[in-house]
Amino acid sequence: MTGDNAVAPGNADTADKLPFDTSVAHQARMYDYVLGGKDNYAADRAAVEAGLKVWPDMAFAMRANRAFLGRAVRYLAADAGMRQFLDIGTGIPTSGNTHEIVQALAPRRNCSTSASRSRSRCSPSCMRYPTQTTRTRSSPGY
């Protein structure tokens, strides 16, 4: 988040507090920060910076992990013909996630479905999209 005075989504006028502590770093928000996302707080950014002092290649490893996810999903959807994906423990829906990759390939392929689930309540994005199912179709007969 751009500001660290967070309120629950849709409740800005009532200033209800979020059901998680933004002063404590969370691994999903730290990952989001490294990947250039917007759902992170000062504690997450500070934890990443401290982690980089201990393991300078941490950010590289996190980005490489996301790149592997992209390659694996693209292969499974485009080359292996897989049409259904279940992404468990997705964390924050940072760009380049499973359903975005499947959606990008679906217009050239038959119908694809992607469902994701995370138990974390670590950011407003997680609370808005606790379970996300995306159905993309390319044939009018579906």
PyMOL commands that set and color helices and strands:
alter all, ss='L'
color gray80, all
select helices_A, chain A and resi 27-34+42-54+58-79+98-108+124-128
alter helices_A, ss='H'
color red, helices_A
select strands_A, chain A and resi 84-88+112-117+131-136
alter strands_A, ss='S'
color yellow, strands_A
deselect
rebuild
show_as cartoon
